[in-house]
Amino acid sequence: MSFRSYDLLALVRDFGEPLTLRKLTTNGTYNPATGAVSGSATTDYSFTGYFYNYDVMSVDQVRKGTRKCVIPALNFTVEPDDEDIIVGNGDTVTIKSVTTIFSDGAPVCYLCHVEE
């Protein structure tokens, strides 16, 4: 499914919901004795985003909860990265890849491939 950047922003404006981008800001320290990581920290960033199914859903995609999330880049101070988490509407998903949509050299929105 292909959208123009204006269409994506219109979807966010008309049907978007409040979401939170959770970024790992401190990796923490691995303790080999316990096998656990301690001291990691996250930072939350609020935004209005839009989830959509981008492909004919196969059984595997339904199982993984695979879909896309549009994050407007305008007035958003951070860029989403792989393995960041999006929380909202009773759901938590992990970003698997990010595509940045540009207009005249400036980022307009981020298309995040996410999975539950």
C-alpha positions as CSV (number, residue, x, y, z in Angstrom):
1,M,0.0,0.0,0.0
2,S,1.5,3.3,-1.0
3,F,0.6,6.8,0.4
4,R,1.8,10.3,-0.3
5,S,3.2,12.2,2.7
6,Y,0.1,14.4,2.8
7,D,-2.2,11.4,2.9
8,L,-0.2,10.0,5.8
9,L,-0.4,13.2,7.8
10,A,-4.1,13.5,7.0
11,L,-4.6,9.9,8.4
12,V,-2.8,10.9,11.6
13,R,-4.8,14.2,11.8
14,D,-8.2,12.5,11.3
15,F,-7.8,9.1,12.9
16,G,-4.6,9.3,15.0
17,E,-4.5,8.3,18.7
18,P,-2.2,9.4,21.5
19,L,0.8,7.1,21.7
20,T,4.2,7.0,23.5
21,L,7.5,6.2,21.9
22,R,9.7,4.5,24.5
23,K,13.5,4.8,23.8
24,L,16.2,2.9,25.6
25,T,18.5,5.7,26.9
26,T,20.9,3.7,29.0
27,N,21.9,0.1,28.1
28,G,22.7,-1.0,31.6
29,T,25.2,-3.5,32.7
30,Y,25.2,-7.3,32.1
31,N,25.8,-9.4,35.2
32,P,27.2,-12.8,34.2
33,A,26.4,-14.3,37.6
34,T,22.7,-13.7,37.3
35,G,22.4,-13.5,33.5
36,A,20.4,-10.2,33.9
37,V,20.9,-6.6,32.7
38,S,20.5,-4.0,35.4
39,G,20.7,-0.2,35.3
40,S,18.9,0.3,32.0
41,A,16.7,3.3,31.6
42,T,14.1,4.5,29.1
43,T,12.7,7.9,28.1
44,D,9.1,8.4,26.9
45,Y,8.0,10.8,24.1
46,S,4.3,11.4,23.5
47,F,2.9,11.8,20.0
48,T,-0.2,11.3,18.0
49,G,0.2,8.4,15.6
50,Y,-1.8,6.1,13.3
51,F,-1.6,2.3,13.0
52,Y,-2.6,0.5,9.8
53,N,-2.4,-2.9,8.2
54,Y,-0.2,-2.6,5.1
55,D,-0.6,-5.9,3.4
56,V,-3.0,-8.7,2.9
57,M,-2.8,-10.4,6.3
58,S,-1.3,-13.8,6.3
59,V,-1.6,-16.1,9.3
60,D,2.0,-15.4,10.2
61,Q,1.4,-11.6,10.2
62,V,-1.7,-11.9,12.4
63,R,0.3,-14.0,14.8
64,K,3.1,-11.5,15.0
65,G,0.7,-8.5,15.1
66,T,2.6,-7.0,12.1
67,R,1.5,-3.6,10.9
68,K,2.8,0.0,10.3
69,C,2.7,3.0,12.5
70,V,2.9,6.6,11.1
71,I,4.7,9.0,13.4
72,P,4.7,12.7,12.2
73,A,8.2,14.1,12.1
74,L,7.1,17.7,12.3
75,N,7.6,19.1,15.8
76,F,8.8,15.7,17.0
77,T,12.2,16.0,18.7
78,V,13.5,12.4,18.3
79,E,13.8,9.8,15.6
80,P,12.4,6.4,16.2
81,D,14.9,3.5,15.9
82,D,14.8,-0.2,15.6
83,E,13.9,-1.9,18.9
84,D,12.2,1.2,20.3
85,I,8.8,0.5,21.8
86,I,5.4,2.1,21.0
87,V,2.8,2.0,23.7
88,G,-0.8,3.1,23.5
89,N,-4.4,2.0,23.3
90,G,-3.7,-1.0,25.5
91,D,-1.1,-2.3,23.1
92,T,2.7,-2.5,23.2
93,V,4.7,-3.1,19.9
94,T,8.4,-3.1,19.0
95,I,9.7,-1.2,16.0
96,K,11.5,-3.6,13.6
97,S,12.4,-1.0,10.9
98,V,11.9,2.7,10.2
99,T,11.5,4.4,6.8
100,T,11.7,8.2,6.8
101,I,9.5,10.1,4.3
102,F,11.1,13.4,3.2
103,S,9.8,16.4,1.4
104,D,12.2,19.0,0.1
105,G,15.0,17.4,2.2
106,A,13.1,17.7,5.5
107,P,11.6,14.6,7.3
108,V,7.8,14.7,7.2
109,C,6.9,11.4,8.8
110,Y,8.3,8.1,9.9
111,L,6.8,4.8,8.8
112,C,7.6,2.2,11.4
113,H,7.2,-1.5,10.7
114,V,6.1,-2.9,14.1
115,E,5.3,-6.2,15.7
116,E,3.8,-7.3,19.0
